Amino acid sequence: MLSRTADSLYWTGRYIERADFLARILEATLRLAAIPTRGDGDAETVWASALASAGAPKALGRAPTEKSVREYLAFTPDNPSSISACITRARTNARSVRTALTIELWEALNGAWNGLAEQGQPTRRDDFVRFLEWVKTTTLAVEGATSRTMLRNDAYYFLRLGAAIERADNTARLLDVKYHLLLPEGERVGGQLDYFQWTTLLREVSALTAYRWVYRDSVKPWLVADLLVLNRQMPRSLASCQASIVRYLERLANDYGRRGPAQRLAAERMRAFDNSRIESIFQAGLHEYIQEFLAENGQLGMAIHDQYLS
């Protein structure tokens, strides 16, 4: 496969995953913002956390508000990673490799792009919530078409590899923001607000029911972290994403008859997960662990780019 074809497939996967994640961030932030607060500073912190989760903590250059953050993360042309931009870029990349996609997957991607014009840029909160639901439904349709209709060949592996790299990055940022930023000063860890925030985080990644099945306990920060970092049964956990990355890279190596730096780096990171325990991670610092993970995920992304996409 030509590197430019692989690059377009890889980034199609990443952009669709990113659009879904941004919709989940905004939906969760709307829930958090609805909690009664002590003042404007608390509401500002909640919307600042949405920007931080999206990897753009200082993007606005001014105090964040609901209106400004909603516009920036969902619609603004100035943000190349807004929901609208992600869907548009995914469709542009997919169009350039149209012959590598099934009819069903192309129609799902093209339909998502056409749907943007139909959805418009809703300003009322109720309409905006419906827009976010549409984004999640649309990205799920793309993922379903990928899983149910694509041959398991290099085109499929590059699509899924991009999605796995993006998902790992997003989960890590989300967990770090909650642990490091959200709880206001003076609020008790384990209190009502803390509980609601962790529950909202689990809802954001569709993991609240999974948490109850696995732990059969009330929501506790270290158990949430265990689910989203080390539990391979949870599709959005860091360990599960890393296992997917290793799997797709190994299948590409088998197809192309050669392993390279990307496979070696991915396997090394997987061994680190095999030897990790959540107690040790908390003892050393969850924030520090996640920052190291994000740096390593970026290095792995560069290794994939150098090996296959350039």
Secondary structure in CASP SS format (residue, H / E / C, confidence):
PFRMAT SS
TARGET T0000
AUTHOR 0000-0000-0000
METHOD secondary structure of the structure
MODEL  1
M C 1.00
L C 1.00
S H 1.00
R H 1.00
T H 1.00
A H 1.00
D H 1.00
S H 1.00
L H 1.00
Y H 1.00
W H 1.00
T H 1.00
G H 1.00
R H 1.00
Y H 1.00
I H 1.00
E H 1.00
R H 1.00
A H 1.00
D H 1.00
F H 1.00
L H 1.00
A H 1.00
R H 1.00
I H 1.00
L H 1.00
E H 1.00
A H 1.00
T H 1.00
L H 1.00
R H 1.00
L H 1.00
A H 1.00
A C 1.00
I C 1.00
P C 1.00
T C 1.00
R C 1.00
G C 1.00
D H 1.00
G H 1.00
D H 1.00
A H 1.00
E H 1.00
T H 1.00
V H 1.00
W H 1.00
A H 1.00
S H 1.00
A H 1.00
L H 1.00
A H 1.00
S H 1.00
A C 1.00
G C 1.00
A C 1.00
P C 1.00
K C 1.00
A C 1.00
L C 1.00
G C 1.00
R C 1.00
A C 1.00
P C 1.00
T C 1.00
E H 1.00
K H 1.00
S H 1.00
V H 1.00
R H 1.00
E H 1.00
Y H 1.00
L H 1.00
A H 1.00
F C 1.00
T C 1.00
P C 1.00
D C 1.00
N C 1.00
P C 1.00
S C 1.00
S C 1.00
I H 1.00
S H 1.00
A H 1.00
C H 1.00
I H 1.00
T H 1.00
R H 1.00
A H 1.00
R H 1.00
T H 1.00
N H 1.00
A H 1.00
R H 1.00
S H 1.00
V C 1.00
R H 1.00
T H 1.00
A H 1.00
L C 1.00
T C 1.00
I H 1.00
E H 1.00
L H 1.00
W H 1.00
E H 1.00
A H 1.00
L H 1.00
N H 1.00
G H 1.00
A H 1.00
W H 1.00
N H 1.00
G H 1.00
L H 1.00
A H 1.00
E H 1.00
Q H 1.00
G C 1.00
Q C 1.00
P C 1.00
T C 1.00
R C 1.00
R H 1.00
D H 1.00
D H 1.00
F H 1.00
V H 1.00
R H 1.00
F H 1.00
L H 1.00
E H 1.00
W H 1.00
V H 1.00
K H 1.00
T H 1.00
T H 1.00
T H 1.00
L H 1.00
A H 1.00
V H 1.00
E H 1.00
G H 1.00
A H 1.00
T H 1.00
S H 1.00
R H 1.00
T H 1.00
M C 1.00
L C 1.00
R C 1.00
N C 1.00
D H 1.00
A H 1.00
Y H 1.00
Y H 1.00
F H 1.00
L H 1.00
R H 1.00
L H 1.00
G H 1.00
A H 1.00
A H 1.00
I H 1.00
E H 1.00
R H 1.00
A H 1.00
D H 1.00
N H 1.00
T H 1.00
A H 1.00
R H 1.00
L H 1.00
L H 1.00
D H 1.00
V H 1.00
K H 1.00
Y H 1.00
H H 1.00
L H 1.00
L H 1.00
L C 1.00
P C 1.00
E C 1.00
G C 1.00
E C 1.00
R C 1.00
V C 1.00
G C 1.00
G C 1.00
Q H 1.00
L H 1.00
D H 1.00
Y H 1.00
F H 1.00
Q H 1.00
W H 1.00
T H 1.00
T H 1.00
L H 1.00
L H 1.00
R H 1.00
E H 1.00
V C 1.00
S C 1.00
A C 1.00
L H 1.00
T H 1.00
A H 1.00
Y H 1.00
R H 1.00
W H 1.00
V H 1.00
Y H 1.00
R C 1.00
D C 1.00
S C 1.00
V C 1.00
K C 1.00
P H 1.00
W H 1.00
L H 1.00
V H 1.00
A H 1.00
D H 1.00
L H 1.00
L H 1.00
V H 1.00
L C 1.00
N C 1.00
R C 1.00
Q C 1.00
M C 1.00
P C 1.00
R C 1.00
S C 1.00
L H 1.00
A H 1.00
S H 1.00
C H 1.00
Q H 1.00
A H 1.00
S H 1.00
I H 1.00
V H 1.00
R H 1.00
Y H 1.00
L H 1.00
E H 1.00
R H 1.00
L H 1.00
A H 1.00
N H 1.00
D H 1.00
Y H 1.00
G C 1.00
R C 1.00
R C 1.00
G C 1.00
P H 1.00
A H 1.00
Q H 1.00
R H 1.00
L H 1.00
A H 1.00
A H 1.00
E H 1.00
R H 1.00
M H 1.00
R H 1.00
A H 1.00
F H 1.00
D H 1.00
N C 1.00
S C 1.00
R C 1.00
I H 1.00
E H 1.00
S H 1.00
I H 1.00
F H 1.00
Q H 1.00
A H 1.00
G C 1.00
L H 1.00
H H 1.00
E H 1.00
Y H 1.00
I H 1.00
Q H 1.00
E H 1.00
F H 1.00
L H 1.00
A H 1.00
E H 1.00
N H 1.00
G H 1.00
Q H 1.00
L H 1.00
G H 1.00
M H 1.00
A H 1.00
I H 1.00
H H 1.00
D H 1.00
Q H 1.00
Y H 1.00
L H 1.00
S C 1.00
END
